[in-house]
């Protein structure tokens, strides 16, 4: 099967080939024809399976036949994922003078208003920032959205969650009636809320919703992923992490370290940097410019370690990630699945290593039950190695990192925001 066989425009097939994408994946083979036929589509597939091209290819094919006005709106839950999707649209359509706008928080709203007024071909947005424009910007800014042909909800399970429902409703209110547009939902996790949309009655004159769940299992981890655990007391986890990153065989690997709190992410980043590990971080307390810079450094291998909260666990495709380390074990097994899905993508191999403290055993058991897999004990690191080579060095760096964070008043902005929220409620 080729992209040509699926009905993708010749110019776009050439663009895909230039990006070394020659054969459509299973989710692409399933969804592209349905979108081109005019169906609303629900696409479910595991991470790294090519979901973005599954909706981008048919949308770009149709857009090239009538390249005027805003053709499609893509909504996604995070800024980083919005930027990544926009980059893919821009790369695929570069030979056709495509215009793609990214509407996310942390960027000047006036600049975004001007972009929307110029009627880009595609808009990729987070619901919160687009809702801000809908409520505060004029018709000149949002008018183009009233005539879109496609609405895409990427990571649909998160977009349909209660935390984003108000912003999503505001966005939907300015879009064409569902009968006048195609709605495409893509996700790695088919929830009841997503599945329920397929079961809704079909409106007169509207083609039925088509659902494609390709090798989808909410419990699935990547096929070529090797899963390990290391038992270690919580108070020396950072020493084990440093020993793991610096041991022979790992010292040149790219790695994402997942944590549960922004404070932990910042502390680990600073500690590792003090020990000359090229490290960057990604978490919600960072300004947008810093988040983009961090991702850029990691992608360009200027930093080989990215310390992140779950803001980086969904959708981001960084092909060079060889290892995922769960410094903190997530409470929800699905979060573990999304984290480890950052490695072993698109047929590549990878490994995940979970640092298991005395209170984490039940969480590991829940993860193993959900994934129907067993983690193996990581044998390549020993207590003696950590104590002899890492413990003292890490302890000194940890204390220095804490002093730096106190000096920089890290976390003060969040405290102020929380206080304002309490006072306004």
KETIFI-634942 format. One record per residue (C-alpha): residue number from 1; residue in three letters; x, y, z. Coordinates in steps of 0.05 Angstrom, whole numbers, padded with zeros to 5 digits. Last residue first. Layout:
// KETIFI-634942
<num=NUM; residu=Ala; px=X; py=Y; pz=Z> .
...
This chain:
// KETIFI-634942
<num=425; residu=Unk; px=-00266; py=00656; pz=00888> .
<num=424; residu=Unk; px=-00225; py=00718; pz=00872> .
<num=423; residu=Unk; px=-00183; py=00715; pz=00935> .
<num=422; residu=Unk; px=-00168; py=00641; pz=00927> .
<num=421; residu=Unk; px=-00147; py=00651; pz=00854> .
<num=420; residu=Unk; px=-00102; py=00709; pz=00874> .
<num=419; residu=Unk; px=-00069; py=00667; pz=00927> .
<num=418; residu=Unk; px=-00058; py=00610; pz=00877> .
<num=417; residu=Unk; px=-00026; py=00658; pz=00828> .
<num=416; residu=Unk; px=00020; py=00686; pz=00881> .
<num=415; residu=Unk; px=00042; py=00617; pz=00903> .
<num=414; residu=Unk; px=00054; py=00598; pz=00830> .
<num=413; residu=Unk; px=00098; py=00659; pz=00820> .
<num=412; residu=Unk; px=00138; py=00643; pz=00883> .
<num=411; residu=Unk; px=00156; py=00573; pz=00858> .
<num=410; residu=Unk; px=00230; py=00587; pz=00850> .
<num=409; residu=Unk; px=00251; py=00645; pz=00893> .
<num=408; residu=Unk; px=00318; py=00651; pz=00856> .
<num=407; residu=Unk; px=00356; py=00648; pz=00922> .
<num=406; residu=Unk; px=00313; py=00591; pz=00946> .
<num=405; residu=Unk; px=00325; py=00553; pz=00881> .
<num=404; residu=Unk; px=00400; py=00566; pz=00885> .
<num=403; residu=Unk; px=00403; py=00541; pz=00957> .
<num=402; residu=Unk; px=00365; py=00478; pz=00937> .
<num=401; residu=Unk; px=00413; py=00466; pz=00879> .
<num=400; residu=Unk; px=00473; py=00473; pz=00926> .
<num=399; residu=Unk; px=00444; py=00422; pz=00974> .
<num=398; residu=Unk; px=00431; py=00373; pz=00917> .
<num=397; residu=Unk; px=00501; py=00383; pz=00888> .
<num=396; residu=Unk; px=00534; py=00365; pz=00954> .
<num=395; residu=Unk; px=00490; py=00303; pz=00963> .
<num=394; residu=Unk; px=00502; py=00282; pz=00891> .
<num=393; residu=Unk; px=00578; py=00281; pz=00899> .
<num=392; residu=Unk; px=00574; py=00243; pz=00965> .
<num=391; residu=Unk; px=00526; py=00190; pz=00938> .
<num=390; residu=Unk; px=00555; py=00180; pz=00868> .
<num=389; residu=Unk; px=00618; py=00138; pz=00864> .
<num=388; residu=Unk; px=00624; py=00094; pz=00926> .
<num=387; residu=Unk; px=00551; py=00093; pz=00949> .
<num=386; residu=Unk; px=00523; py=00086; pz=00879> .
<num=385; residu=Unk; px=00572; py=00032; pz=00858> .
<num=384; residu=Unk; px=00562; py=-00006; pz=00923> .
<num=383; residu=Unk; px=00486; py=-00005; pz=00915> .
<num=382; residu=Unk; px=00495; py=-00036; pz=00846> .
<num=381; residu=Unk; px=00476; py=-00018; pz=00775> .
<num=380; residu=Unk; px=00472; py=-00062; pz=00714> .
<num=379; residu=Unk; px=00421; py=-00111; pz=00741> .
<num=378; residu=Unk; px=00356; py=-00074; pz=00727> .
<num=377; residu=Unk; px=00301; py=-00118; pz=00756> .
<num=376; residu=Unk; px=00253; py=-00139; pz=00702> .
<num=375; residu=Unk; px=00185; py=-00106; pz=00693> .
<num=374; residu=Unk; px=00127; py=-00153; pz=00681> .
<num=373; residu=Unk; px=00073; py=-00143; pz=00629> .
<num=372; residu=Unk; px=-00003; py=-00145; pz=00627> .
<num=371; residu=Unk; px=-00002; py=-00069; pz=00617> .
<num=370; residu=Unk; px=-00055; py=-00054; pz=00669> .
<num=369; residu=Unk; px=-00032; py=-00108; pz=00718> .
<num=368; residu=Unk; px=00040; py=-00087; pz=00711> .
<num=367; residu=Unk; px=00021; py=-00014; pz=00724> .
<num=366; residu=Unk; px=-00020; py=-00033; pz=00785> .
<num=365; residu=Unk; px=00038; py=-00074; pz=00813> .
<num=364; residu=Unk; px=00085; py=-00015; pz=00802> .
<num=363; residu=Unk; px=00036; py=00031; pz=00839> .
<num=362; residu=Unk; px=00032; py=-00018; pz=00897> .
<num=361; residu=Unk; px=00109; py=-00020; pz=00902> .
<num=360; residu=Unk; px=00118; py=00056; pz=00903> .
<num=359; residu=Unk; px=00120; py=00071; pz=00978> .
<num=358; residu=Unk; px=00188; py=00040; pz=00992> .
<num=357; residu=Unk; px=00219; py=00071; pz=00930> .
<num=356; residu=Unk; px=00219; py=00045; pz=00859> .
<num=355; residu=Unk; px=00262; py=00080; pz=00808> .
<num=354; residu=Unk; px=00230; py=00060; pz=00742> .
<num=353; residu=Unk; px=00273; py=00045; pz=00681> .
<num=352; residu=Unk; px=00245; py=00048; pz=00610> .
<num=351; residu=Unk; px=00282; py=00022; pz=00550> .
<num=350; residu=Unk; px=00282; py=00034; pz=00475> .
<num=349; residu=Unk; px=00279; py=00000; pz=00408> .
<num=348; residu=Unk; px=00254; py=00033; pz=00344> .
<num=347; residu=Unk; px=00192; py=00009; pz=00307> .
<num=346; residu=Unk; px=00157; py=00076; pz=00303> .
<num=345; residu=Unk; px=00172; py=00095; pz=00376> .
<num=344; residu=Unk; px=00213; py=00056; pz=00426> .
<num=343; residu=Unk; px=00216; py=00118; pz=00470> .
<num=342; residu=Unk; px=00164; py=00172; pz=00487> .
<num=341; residu=Unk; px=00113; py=00116; pz=00498> .
<num=340; residu=Unk; px=00145; py=00104; pz=00566> .
<num=339; residu=Unk; px=00110; py=00167; pz=00591> .
<num=338; residu=Unk; px=00043; py=00153; pz=00558> .
<num=337; residu=Unk; px=00040; py=00083; pz=00588> .
<num=336; residu=Unk; px=00061; py=00110; pz=00657> .
<num=335; residu=Unk; px=00005; py=00162; pz=00654> .
<num=334; residu=Unk; px=-00043; py=00105; pz=00638> .
<num=333; residu=Unk; px=-00021; py=00070; pz=00702> .
<num=332; residu=Unk; px=-00047; py=00130; pz=00743> .
<num=331; residu=Unk; px=-00009; py=00145; pz=00808> .
<num=330; residu=Unk; px=00055; py=00160; pz=00769> .
<num=329; residu=Unk; px=00121; py=00132; pz=00795> .
<num=328; residu=Unk; px=00171; py=00188; pz=00808> .
<num=327; residu=Unk; px=00241; py=00182; pz=00778> .
<num=326; residu=Unk; px=00209; py=00146; pz=00719> .
<num=325; residu=Unk; px=00267; py=00141; pz=00671> .
<num=324; residu=Unk; px=00256; py=00139; pz=00596> .
<num=323; residu=Unk; px=00314; py=00117; pz=00551> .
<num=322; residu=Unk; px=00333; py=00121; pz=00478> .
<num=321; residu=Unk; px=00299; py=00186; pz=00459> .
<num=320; residu=Unk; px=00325; py=00205; pz=00389> .
<num=319; residu=Unk; px=00258; py=00207; pz=00354> .
<num=318; residu=Unk; px=00228; py=00264; pz=00395> .
<num=317; residu=Unk; px=00154; py=00258; pz=00380> .
<num=316; residu=Unk; px=00112; py=00295; pz=00431> .
<num=315; residu=Unk; px=00043; py=00266; pz=00434> .
<num=314; residu=Unk; px=00033; py=00261; pz=00509> .
<num=313; residu=Unk; px=00086; py=00253; pz=00563> .
<num=312; residu=Unk; px=00117; py=00322; pz=00558> .
<num=311; residu=Unk; px=00068; py=00359; pz=00603> .
<num=310; residu=Unk; px=00073; py=00298; pz=00648> .
<num=309; residu=Unk; px=00130; py=00331; pz=00686> .
<num=308; residu=Unk; px=00198; py=00335; pz=00653> .
<num=307; residu=Unk; px=00273; py=00327; pz=00661> .
<num=306; residu=Unk; px=00305; py=00325; pz=00592> .
<num=305; residu=Unk; px=00375; py=00294; pz=00588> .
<num=304; residu=Unk; px=00421; py=00296; pz=00527> .
<num=303; residu=Unk; px=00424; py=00372; pz=00523> .
<num=302; residu=Unk; px=00453; py=00406; pz=00461> .
<num=301; residu=Unk; px=00426; py=00344; pz=00426> .
<num=300; residu=Unk; px=00388; py=00387; pz=00375> .
<num=299; residu=Unk; px=00321; py=00357; pz=00398> .
<num=298; residu=Unk; px=00340; py=00370; pz=00471> .
<num=297; residu=Unk; px=00361; py=00442; pz=00458> .
<num=296; residu=Unk; px=00298; py=00456; pz=00418> .
<num=295; residu=Unk; px=00254; py=00427; pz=00472> .
<num=294; residu=Unk; px=00287; py=00471; pz=00524> .
<num=293; residu=Unk; px=00282; py=00533; pz=00480> .
<num=292; residu=Unk; px=00208; py=00520; pz=00468> .
<num=291; residu=Unk; px=00196; py=00514; pz=00543> .
<num=290; residu=Unk; px=00238; py=00576; pz=00557> .
<num=289; residu=Unk; px=00198; py=00618; pz=00508> .
<num=288; residu=Unk; px=00133; py=00592; pz=00538> .
<num=287; residu=Unk; px=00151; py=00613; pz=00608> .
<num=286; residu=Unk; px=00169; py=00555; pz=00654> .
<num=285; residu=Unk; px=00122; py=00539; pz=00712> .
<num=284; residu=Unk; px=00087; py=00484; pz=00672> .
<num=283; residu=Unk; px=00147; py=00438; pz=00663> .
<num=282; residu=Unk; px=00202; py=00421; pz=00615> .
<num=281; residu=Unk; px=00275; py=00414; pz=00636> .
<num=280; residu=Unk; px=00345; py=00416; pz=00608> .
<num=279; residu=Unk; px=00407; py=00375; pz=00623> .
<num=278; residu=Unk; px=00478; py=00367; pz=00599> .
<num=277; residu=Unk; px=00506; py=00329; pz=00659> .
<num=276; residu=Unk; px=00563; py=00370; pz=00688> .
<num=275; residu=Unk; px=00550; py=00354; pz=00762> .
<num=274; residu=Unk; px=00520; py=00423; pz=00775> .
<num=273; residu=Unk; px=00476; py=00410; pz=00714> .
<num=272; residu=Unk; px=00450; py=00346; pz=00746> .
<num=271; residu=Unk; px=00430; py=00383; pz=00810> .
<num=270; residu=Unk; px=00398; py=00441; pz=00772> .
<num=269; residu=Unk; px=00355; py=00395; pz=00730> .
<num=268; residu=Unk; px=00337; py=00351; pz=00789> .
<num=267; residu=Unk; px=00313; py=00410; pz=00830> .
<num=266; residu=Unk; px=00273; py=00440; pz=00773> .
<num=265; residu=Unk; px=00238; py=00375; pz=00758> .
<num=264; residu=Unk; px=00224; py=00362; pz=00832> .
<num=263; residu=Unk; px=00192; py=00430; pz=00841> .
<num=262; residu=Unk; px=00150; py=00419; pz=00778> .
<num=261; residu=Unk; px=00120; py=00356; pz=00809> .
<num=260; residu=Unk; px=00107; py=00284; pz=00786> .
<num=259; residu=Unk; px=00174; py=00268; pz=00755> .
<num=258; residu=Unk; px=00195; py=00239; pz=00688> .
<num=257; residu=Unk; px=00268; py=00236; pz=00666> .
<num=256; residu=Unk; px=00274; py=00236; pz=00590> .
<num=255; residu=Unk; px=00338; py=00206; pz=00564> .
<num=254; residu=Unk; px=00388; py=00211; pz=00507> .
<num=253; residu=Unk; px=00443; py=00160; pz=00513> .
<num=252; residu=Unk; px=00516; py=00180; pz=00515> .
<num=251; residu=Unk; px=00533; py=00160; pz=00587> .
<num=250; residu=Unk; px=00486; py=00100; pz=00585> .
<num=249; residu=Unk; px=00533; py=00043; pz=00564> .
<num=248; residu=Unk; px=00582; py=00056; pz=00620> .
<num=247; residu=Unk; px=00547; py=00088; pz=00679> .
<num=246; residu=Unk; px=00534; py=00162; pz=00680> .
<num=245; residu=Unk; px=00458; py=00163; pz=00673> .
<num=244; residu=Unk; px=00447; py=00106; pz=00721> .
<num=243; residu=Unk; px=00495; py=00132; pz=00774> .
<num=242; residu=Unk; px=00461; py=00200; pz=00770> .
<num=241; residu=Unk; px=00392; py=00168; pz=00778> .
<num=240; residu=Unk; px=00416; py=00124; pz=00835> .
<num=239; residu=Unk; px=00443; py=00186; pz=00871> .
<num=238; residu=Unk; px=00377; py=00221; pz=00859> .
<num=237; residu=Unk; px=00338; py=00163; pz=00887> .
<num=236; residu=Unk; px=00378; py=00165; pz=00952> .
<num=235; residu=Unk; px=00323; py=00192; pz=00999> .
<num=234; residu=Unk; px=00270; py=00148; pz=00966> .
<num=233; residu=Unk; px=00305; py=00083; pz=00983> .
<num=232; residu=Unk; px=00322; py=00042; pz=00921> .
<num=231; residu=Unk; px=00292; py=-00016; pz=00882> .
<num=230; residu=Unk; px=00310; py=-00008; pz=00809> .
<num=229; residu=Unk; px=00258; py=-00026; pz=00756> .
<num=228; residu=Unk; px=00262; py=-00047; pz=00683> .
<num=227; residu=Unk; px=00219; py=-00046; pz=00621> .
<num=226; residu=Unk; px=00247; py=-00063; pz=00551> .
<num=225; residu=Unk; px=00206; py=-00029; pz=00497> .
<num=224; residu=Unk; px=00206; py=-00059; pz=00427> .
<num=223; residu=Unk; px=00130; py=-00071; pz=00425> .
<num=222; residu=Unk; px=00112; py=-00003; pz=00453> .
<num=221; residu=Unk; px=00066; py=-00007; pz=00514> .
<num=220; residu=Unk; px=-00007; py=-00028; pz=00509> .
<num=219; residu=Unk; px=-00059; py=-00022; pz=00564> .
<num=218; residu=Unk; px=-00103; py=00027; pz=00528> .
<num=217; residu=Unk; px=-00102; py=-00023; pz=00471> .
<num=216; residu=Unk; px=-00104; py=-00001; pz=00400> .
<num=215; residu=Unk; px=-00077; py=-00044; pz=00345> .
<num=214; residu=Unk; px=-00115; py=00003; pz=00299> .
<num=213; residu=Unk; px=-00180; py=00031; pz=00326> .
<num=212; residu=Unk; px=-00215; py=00062; pz=00266> .
<num=211; residu=Unk; px=-00283; py=00094; pz=00279> .
<num=210; residu=Unk; px=-00326; py=00121; pz=00222> .
<num=209; residu=Unk; px=-00380; py=00172; pz=00238> .
<num=208; residu=Unk; px=-00439; py=00166; pz=00190> .
<num=207; residu=Unk; px=-00445; py=00213; pz=00131> .
<num=206; residu=Unk; px=-00488; py=00275; pz=00144> .
<num=205; residu=Unk; px=-00549; py=00294; pz=00104> .
<num=204; residu=Unk; px=-00596; py=00280; pz=00162> .
<num=203; residu=Unk; px=-00557; py=00280; pz=00228> .
<num=202; residu=Unk; px=-00526; py=00214; pz=00252> .
<num=201; residu=Unk; px=-00548; py=00194; pz=00322> .
<num=200; residu=Unk; px=-00491; py=00193; pz=00374> .
<num=199; residu=Unk; px=-00456; py=00126; pz=00380> .
<num=198; residu=Unk; px=-00391; py=00150; pz=00350> .
<num=197; residu=Unk; px=-00389; py=00208; pz=00399> .
<num=196; residu=Unk; px=-00396; py=00159; pz=00457> .
<num=195; residu=Unk; px=-00329; py=00127; pz=00440> .
<num=194; residu=Unk; px=-00293; py=00192; pz=00457> .
<num=193; residu=Unk; px=-00329; py=00201; pz=00523> .
<num=192; residu=Unk; px=-00321; py=00127; pz=00540> .
<num=191; residu=Unk; px=-00246; py=00135; pz=00530> .
<num=190; residu=Unk; px=-00206; py=00113; pz=00470> .
<num=189; residu=Unk; px=-00134; py=00125; pz=00491> .
<num=188; residu=Unk; px=-00080; py=00139; pz=00439> .
<num=187; residu=Unk; px=-00123; py=00194; pz=00410> .
<num=186; residu=Unk; px=-00150; py=00225; pz=00346> .
<num=185; residu=Unk; px=-00217; py=00258; pz=00334> .
<num=184; residu=Unk; px=-00235; py=00285; pz=00265> .
<num=183; residu=Unk; px=-00295; py=00330; pz=00254> .
<num=182; residu=Unk; px=-00315; py=00346; pz=00183> .
<num=181; residu=Unk; px=-00354; py=00410; pz=00172> .
<num=180; residu=Unk; px=-00423; py=00434; pz=00150> .
<num=179; residu=Unk; px=-00464; py=00382; pz=00188> .
<num=178; residu=Unk; px=-00424; py=00398; pz=00251> .
<num=177; residu=Unk; px=-00450; py=00470; pz=00248> .
<num=176; residu=Unk; px=-00394; py=00518; pz=00230> .
<num=175; residu=Unk; px=-00347; py=00540; pz=00287> .
<num=174; residu=Unk; px=-00359; py=00599; pz=00334> .
<num=173; residu=Unk; px=-00392; py=00559; pz=00390> .
<num=172; residu=Unk; px=-00342; py=00502; pz=00386> .
<num=171; residu=Unk; px=-00286; py=00546; pz=00413> .
<num=170; residu=Unk; px=-00328; py=00568; pz=00473> .
<num=169; residu=Unk; px=-00348; py=00496; pz=00487> .
<num=168; residu=Unk; px=-00274; py=00475; pz=00486> .
<num=167; residu=Unk; px=-00257; py=00529; pz=00536> .
<num=166; residu=Unk; px=-00312; py=00506; pz=00583> .
<num=165; residu=Unk; px=-00296; py=00431; pz=00575> .
<num=164; residu=Unk; px=-00221; py=00435; pz=00587> .
<num=163; residu=Unk; px=-00219; py=00410; pz=00659> .
<num=162; residu=Unk; px=-00279; py=00365; pz=00647> .
<num=161; residu=Unk; px=-00242; py=00319; pz=00599> .
<num=160; residu=Unk; px=-00260; py=00322; pz=00525> .
<num=159; residu=Unk; px=-00194; py=00353; pz=00506> .
<num=158; residu=Unk; px=-00157; py=00300; pz=00545> .
<num=157; residu=Unk; px=-00190; py=00242; pz=00509> .
<num=156; residu=Unk; px=-00184; py=00278; pz=00443> .
<num=155; residu=Unk; px=-00108; py=00277; pz=00442> .
<num=154; residu=Unk; px=-00117; py=00314; pz=00376> .
<num=153; residu=Unk; px=-00186; py=00344; pz=00365> .
<num=152; residu=Unk; px=-00188; py=00362; pz=00291> .
<num=151; residu=Unk; px=-00240; py=00409; pz=00260> .
<num=150; residu=Unk; px=-00243; py=00411; pz=00185> .
<num=149; residu=Unk; px=-00278; py=00453; pz=00133> .
<num=148; residu=Unk; px=-00271; py=00520; pz=00168> .
<num=147; residu=Unk; px=-00321; py=00575; pz=00153> .
<num=146; residu=Unk; px=-00336; py=00606; pz=00221> .
<num=145; residu=Unk; px=-00261; py=00604; pz=00239> .
<num=144; residu=Unk; px=-00248; py=00659; pz=00189> .
<num=143; residu=Unk; px=-00289; py=00708; pz=00230> .
<num=142; residu=Unk; px=-00244; py=00701; pz=00292> .
<num=141; residu=Unk; px=-00199; py=00760; pz=00283> .
<num=140; residu=Unk; px=-00241; py=00808; pz=00241> .
<num=139; residu=Unk; px=-00299; py=00790; pz=00287> .
<num=138; residu=Unk; px=-00264; py=00822; pz=00345> .
<num=137; residu=Unk; px=-00219; py=00795; pz=00399> .
<num=136; residu=Unk; px=-00238; py=00788; pz=00473> .
<num=135; residu=Unk; px=-00282; py=00726; pz=00482> .
<num=134; residu=Unk; px=-00262; py=00688; pz=00419> .
<num=133; residu=Unk; px=-00189; py=00707; pz=00430> .
<num=132; residu=Unk; px=-00189; py=00680; pz=00501> .
<num=131; residu=Unk; px=-00224; py=00617; pz=00477> .
<num=130; residu=Unk; px=-00166; py=00606; pz=00428> .
<num=129; residu=Unk; px=-00117; py=00613; pz=00486> .
<num=128; residu=Unk; px=-00153; py=00562; pz=00529> .
<num=127; residu=Unk; px=-00170; py=00512; pz=00473> .
<num=126; residu=Unk; px=-00097; py=00503; pz=00452> .
<num=125; residu=Unk; px=-00088; py=00520; pz=00379> .
<num=124; residu=Unk; px=-00065; py=00498; pz=00310> .
<num=123; residu=Unk; px=-00095; py=00542; pz=00256> .
<num=122; residu=Unk; px=-00090; py=00522; pz=00183> .
<num=121; residu=Unk; px=-00094; py=00561; pz=00118> .
<num=120; residu=Unk; px=-00078; py=00627; pz=00152> .
<num=119; residu=Unk; px=-00131; py=00681; pz=00146> .
<num=118; residu=Unk; px=-00091; py=00746; pz=00152> .
<num=117; residu=Unk; px=-00137; py=00766; pz=00210> .
<num=116; residu=Unk; px=-00113; py=00704; pz=00248> .
<num=115; residu=Unk; px=-00041; py=00727; pz=00244> .
<num=114; residu=Unk; px=-00058; py=00798; pz=00265> .
<num=113; residu=Unk; px=-00096; py=00772; pz=00326> .
<num=112; residu=Unk; px=-00036; py=00727; pz=00344> .
<num=111; residu=Unk; px=00010; py=00788; pz=00345> .
<num=110; residu=Unk; px=-00040; py=00824; pz=00389> .
<num=109; residu=Unk; px=-00044; py=00764; pz=00435> .
<num=108; residu=Unk; px=00031; py=00763; pz=00450> .
<num=107; residu=Unk; px=00054; py=00691; pz=00463> .
<num=106; residu=Unk; px=00053; py=00653; pz=00529> .
<num=105; residu=Unk; px=-00011; py=00617; pz=00513> .
<num=104; residu=Unk; px=-00023; py=00583; pz=00446> .
<num=103; residu=Unk; px=-00048; py=00601; pz=00377> .
<num=102; residu=Unk; px=00000; py=00571; pz=00325> .
<num=101; residu=Unk; px=-00013; py=00596; pz=00254> .
<num=100; residu=Unk; px=00001; py=00557; pz=00190> .
<num=99; residu=Unk; px=00010; py=00588; pz=00122> .
<num=98; residu=Unk; px=00024; py=00540; pz=00064> .
<num=97; residu=Unk; px=00067; py=00565; pz=00006> .
<num=96; residu=Unk; px=00056; py=00500; pz=-00033> .
<num=95; residu=Unk; px=00128; py=00473; pz=-00029> .
<num=94; residu=Unk; px=00127; py=00482; pz=00047> .
<num=93; residu=Unk; px=00063; py=00442; pz=00055> .
<num=92; residu=Unk; px=00092; py=00380; pz=00088> .
<num=91; residu=Unk; px=00142; py=00419; pz=00130> .
<num=90; residu=Unk; px=00090; py=00471; pz=00151> .
<num=89; residu=Unk; px=00039; py=00418; pz=00170> .
<num=88; residu=Unk; px=00093; py=00380; pz=00210> .
<num=87; residu=Unk; px=00117; py=00444; pz=00245> .
<num=86; residu=Unk; px=00045; py=00461; pz=00263> .
<num=85; residu=Unk; px=00036; py=00393; pz=00296> .
<num=84; residu=Unk; px=00100; py=00403; pz=00337> .
<num=83; residu=Unk; px=00078; py=00473; pz=00358> .
<num=82; residu=Unk; px=00010; py=00448; pz=00381> .
<num=81; residu=Unk; px=00043; py=00390; pz=00419> .
<num=80; residu=Unk; px=00088; py=00438; pz=00456> .
<num=79; residu=Unk; px=00030; py=00484; pz=00474> .
<num=78; residu=Unk; px=-00011; py=00429; pz=00504> .
<num=77; residu=Unk; px=-00083; py=00404; pz=00499> .
<num=76; residu=Unk; px=-00093; py=00401; pz=00423> .
<num=75; residu=Unk; px=-00141; py=00435; pz=00376> .
<num=74; residu=Unk; px=-00131; py=00432; pz=00301> .
<num=73; residu=Unk; px=-00171; py=00481; pz=00260> .
<num=72; residu=Unk; px=-00176; py=00470; pz=00185> .
<num=71; residu=Unk; px=-00185; py=00504; pz=00118> .
<num=70; residu=Unk; px=-00178; py=00577; pz=00139> .
<num=69; residu=Unk; px=-00188; py=00618; pz=00077> .
<num=68; residu=Unk; px=-00167; py=00598; pz=00006> .
<num=67; residu=Unk; px=-00128; py=00539; pz=-00019> .
<num=66; residu=Unk; px=-00183; py=00502; pz=-00058> .
<num=65; residu=Unk; px=-00154; py=00438; pz=-00087> .
<num=64; residu=Unk; px=-00092; py=00443; pz=-00044> .
<num=63; residu=Unk; px=-00136; py=00443; pz=00018> .
<num=62; residu=Unk; px=-00166; py=00375; pz=00001> .
<num=61; residu=Unk; px=-00098; py=00341; pz=-00002> .
<num=60; residu=Unk; px=-00074; py=00380; pz=00059> .
<num=59; residu=Unk; px=-00133; py=00354; pz=00099> .
<num=58; residu=Unk; px=-00123; py=00283; pz=00074> .
<num=57; residu=Unk; px=-00049; py=00283; pz=00093> .
<num=56; residu=Unk; px=-00056; py=00320; pz=00160> .
<num=55; residu=Unk; px=-00106; py=00272; pz=00191> .
<num=54; residu=Unk; px=-00067; py=00206; pz=00186> .
<num=53; residu=Unk; px=-00003; py=00248; pz=00184> .
<num=52; residu=Unk; px=-00014; py=00266; pz=00257> .
<num=51; residu=Unk; px=-00033; py=00195; pz=00277> .
<num=50; residu=Unk; px=00033; py=00165; pz=00256> .
<num=49; residu=Unk; px=00040; py=00104; pz=00301> .
<num=48; residu=Unk; px=00086; py=00135; pz=00354> .
<num=47; residu=Unk; px=00035; py=00128; pz=00409> .
<num=46; residu=Unk; px=-00017; py=00075; pz=00403> .
<num=45; residu=Unk; px=-00075; py=00081; pz=00355> .
<num=44; residu=Unk; px=-00146; py=00108; pz=00356> .
<num=43; residu=Unk; px=-00176; py=00148; pz=00300> .
<num=42; residu=Unk; px=-00248; py=00174; pz=00304> .
<num=41; residu=Unk; px=-00270; py=00200; pz=00237> .
<num=40; residu=Unk; px=-00325; py=00245; pz=00210> .
<num=39; residu=Unk; px=-00334; py=00221; pz=00139> .
<num=38; residu=Unk; px=-00322; py=00262; pz=00076> .
<num=37; residu=Unk; px=-00293; py=00209; pz=00029> .
<num=36; residu=Unk; px=-00223; py=00239; pz=00038> .
<num=35; residu=Unk; px=-00229; py=00229; pz=00113> .
<num=34; residu=Unk; px=-00248; py=00156; pz=00104> .
<num=33; residu=Unk; px=-00191; py=00144; pz=00054> .
<num=32; residu=Unk; px=-00140; py=00174; pz=00103> .
<num=31; residu=Unk; px=-00163; py=00137; pz=00165> .
<num=30; residu=Unk; px=-00148; py=00063; pz=00156> .
<num=29; residu=Unk; px=-00083; py=00067; pz=00116> .
<num=28; residu=Unk; px=-00058; py=00123; pz=00162> .
<num=27; residu=Unk; px=-00074; py=00082; pz=00224> .
<num=26; residu=Unk; px=-00037; py=00022; pz=00195> .
<num=25; residu=Unk; px=00024; py=00062; pz=00175> .
<num=24; residu=Unk; px=00032; py=00091; pz=00105> .
<num=23; residu=Unk; px=00096; py=00072; pz=00068> .
<num=22; residu=Unk; px=00148; py=00121; pz=00042> .
<num=21; residu=Unk; px=00161; py=00171; pz=00098> .
<num=20; residu=Unk; px=00233; py=00191; pz=00086> .
<num=19; residu=Unk; px=00216; py=00266; pz=00093> .
<num=18; residu=Unk; px=00227; py=00275; pz=00018> .
<num=17; residu=Unk; px=00180; py=00216; pz=00008> .
<num=16; residu=Unk; px=00126; py=00253; pz=00047> .
<num=15; residu=Unk; px=00136; py=00316; pz=00005> .
<num=14; residu=Unk; px=00132; py=00275; pz=-00059> .
<num=13; residu=Unk; px=00067; py=00243; pz=-00035> .
<num=12; residu=Unk; px=00042; py=00313; pz=-00020> .
<num=11; residu=Unk; px=00054; py=00337; pz=-00091> .
<num=10; residu=Unk; px=00020; py=00273; pz=-00118> .
<num=9; residu=Unk; px=-00043; py=00286; pz=-00077> .
<num=8; residu=Unk; px=-00062; py=00231; pz=-00028> .
<num=7; residu=Unk; px=-00115; py=00183; pz=-00054> .
<num=6; residu=Unk; px=-00098; py=00121; pz=-00012> .
<num=5; residu=Unk; px=-00063; py=00087; pz=-00071> .
<num=4; residu=Unk; px=-00016; py=00147; pz=-00077> .
<num=3; residu=Unk; px=00002; py=00141; pz=-00003> .
<num=2; residu=Unk; px=00025; py=00070; pz=-00018> .
<num=1; residu=Unk; px=00000; py=00000; pz=00000> .
